[in-house]
Amino acid sequence: MGRGPSIEGRKNAEDAKRAKVFTKLIRDITLAARNGADPAGNAKLRSAVDKALAANMPKDKIEKAIRRGSGADGGADLQEIRYEGYGPGGVAMIIDTLTDNPVRTVAEVRHALSKHGGNLGTSGSVAFQFAKTGQVLVSADAADEDKVMEAALDAGAEDVFSEDGAIVVLCPPEAVDAVEQALRSAALPVDSAEVAMRPANRSAVSGETAETLQDLIEWLQELDDVQDVFHNAAFG
């Protein structure tokens, strides 16, 4: 009779996953801190720190990343690079990265795409299909859409609707913090708040194509340098 994974094996897997999450959060904090080391006056840094705290990152790691990014410990040579391309089924994709080695990063992104029947495009090849939008997600299981709408619209939201088991609040990028705070003040369960690239139209995918695309997205998200993956697929 086969045996499941040991407790130690599961713990090692969880530790490895947490380490990857911490790596991405540290890079995010480091980059944001270049625009100011005080979270109170730096919305991007405040958001990054909040995400790190939510992931139970030790405060000393957060403080070290802030010092490094602000130059107190010697600034890290990190660059924000956006890659555009196509996944299986011609799905348009945007991959945002944060890297200290662009040669390595582009090779990893290109390999992931080609391995799944996609290809890397040139700058601007798919970006025109997306719009930079503030996006706040609220748990649909624990909130009422009418209450979310009431609180969000007063704070500057432009649209509220249900999608994939969540209540989605869209707003101008600069209004993300205000909308998030308004929802939290109304005791509504905010799952995430970010500036995202949302597609103007979605392309339906199903069956094997959908499975391959999902595998590609997970592959990309596992790469240390990848911060966000956006696409225009509608899973059927």
N, C-alpha and C positions, 0 to 999 in steps of 0.2 A: 504494500500500500504506500503510495507516494506521500511525502511530507510537504507541507507548505513552507514558506520561507520562515527562517528562524527569527526570533525577536531581535537578535543582533543584526541580522541581515536587513530587516525592515528599518531598524534604527539607522543603519549606515545609509540606506537609500533616502530616508527622510533628511539626514544630515547633509547629504550631497545636494538634494533639491533645495534645502534652505540656503546652502552656500551659494548656489547659483542665483537665487533671489537676492541675497545680500550683495553679491557682486554687482548686479544691475542697479540696485538701489544706491550703493556707494558711488557708482559712476554718475548717477543722476544728481545726487547731492553735490558731488564735486563740481560738476559743470554749472549747476545753478548757483553755487556759492561764488562764482566768478563775478556775479553781478551784485554782490553784497553778502556779508557773512551773518547779517541779522535777519532771521526769518520773519520778523515783524514788518520789515520794510521790503521784503523780497518774496513775492507771492509764489514764484516757482520753487524757491528753496523751502518755503513753508509747506507746500504741497508734498515735496519730496521727503521732508522730515516726517510729516504726518504718515506717509505710506510706510516709511521705515519703522516708525513706532508701532504701527498696526501689524507689521510683520515680526514684532518683538525683537528688533535689532537693538543690541546694547547701546546705551547712550554714548559710551566712550568711542564706539565705532562711528557714530553719527558725527560727534564733535571732531574726530580726526579727519573725516571726509570734508567737513566744512573748512577746517584749517588748511587742508591741502588745496582745496579749490580756491580759497580766498588768497592764497599765496603765502600764508603764515608758515607753512611747512614746505614751501616750494611747489608751485603750481604744476599740476599734471598736464601733459600734452595730449589732451583729449579733444577729439573733433566730432561734431555732429554731422553725419553724412546720411542722406536719403537716397535709397535705391528704388528704382521703379522697374516693373517687369510684368510678366504674365505667368499665371499658374496653369494647371491642367484645365482644359475646357476653355482656354482663352480668358480666364478670370483675371481682371486687372488687380495688381498688387502694389502696395507701397510699403517699404521696409525701412524704418527709421533706426539708425544705429548710433552708437557712441563708442568711439574707438581710439586707441593710441597706435594702431597699426592698420591703416586703410588697405594695404596690399593683402594682408591676411583676411580682413573682413570681407572685401569684395570677392575673394576666392571662395570663402565659405558660403556666402549668399548665392553666388553663381552656381556652385556645386549643388546646393540644396534645391534650387529651381530646376536645373537640368535633370537631376535625379528623379524628379517628379513630373517630368514632361513639360516643364515650363522654360522660360528663358529670361535673361536680364535685358532690360530695354535701356534706352538712352534717357537722359534727364528731360522730363517734360512729356515723355511718351504716354503716360497714363494719368499724370497729376491733374490734367484738365477735367477728368471725370469725377474728381473729388473736391470737396469744399472744407476748409478749416472751420471747425465748429466746436463750440463748447458743449460737452455732453455729460450729464449726470444721470446715473442709473440708481433706481430705487427698487428694493425688493417688492415684487408684485404680491408675494404671499403675505406680506406684513403691512401693506399700505393700501389705501384707497386712492384710485386715480383722481377723483374729484378733489380730494384734500391736497394731493401733490400739486395739482394744477393751480389751486387757489394760492398756495404758498409760493410756487415757482413763478407764476406770472407777475406777481407783485414785485419780485426781485429781478425782473428783467428777462425771464424766459420767453422764447418765441413759439415753442410747440411742446406738447406733452402727449405721449401716446404709448401704447403697450407693444412690446416687441421681444420675442424670444424669452418669455417668462419674466420680463422686467418692465418697469415703467420708465420710459426714456424721456428725459427733459433736455431739449435743445435750446441753446442760447448763444449770444455772441461770445467769442473766446474770452474777452475781457470781463465777462459777467459770471464766469464759472464759480469763482470764490463766493460771490454774493448769493448766487442761487444755492450753492451747497450749504452755506451758513443758514439761509432762510429755511431750508428743508430740515436741517438738524435742529434748529430752534423750534420747529413745529413738531419735533419728536418723530420725524419720519426717518426710516432706516436707509441711509445712503450707502450704497455698495461701492460706488466709485465716482470720481469727478475728475475730468480731464479735458484737454483740448485734443480732439480727434479729427481724423480725415474721413468724412462720411461721403459715400458715393451718391451721385445724383440719381443714378439708376442701378438696379441690381440685376445680376445675371443668374438665372436658375441653374442649379447643378444638383444632380442626384446620382444614386447608384455608385458605381466604381469611381466615377470622376469626383464625386463628393468625398468619398473615403480617401482618395489620393490627395485631394486638396487639404483635408483635415490633417492628414499625416504631414504634409508640407508645412502647414502653419505651426504644428507642434514642433517640428524639426527646427524651424527658424527661431521659435521662441526659446528653444534650448540653447541656442548660440549665445555665448556670454556678451557679445557686442550688440546684439539686437535688443532694442528697447520696446518697439511697437511694430505690429504687423496689421495693416489695414487692407481690406479687399472689398470687391463689389459683388461677392457671391451671395445668393439666397439659397440656403440648403433646403432641398425638397424632401 
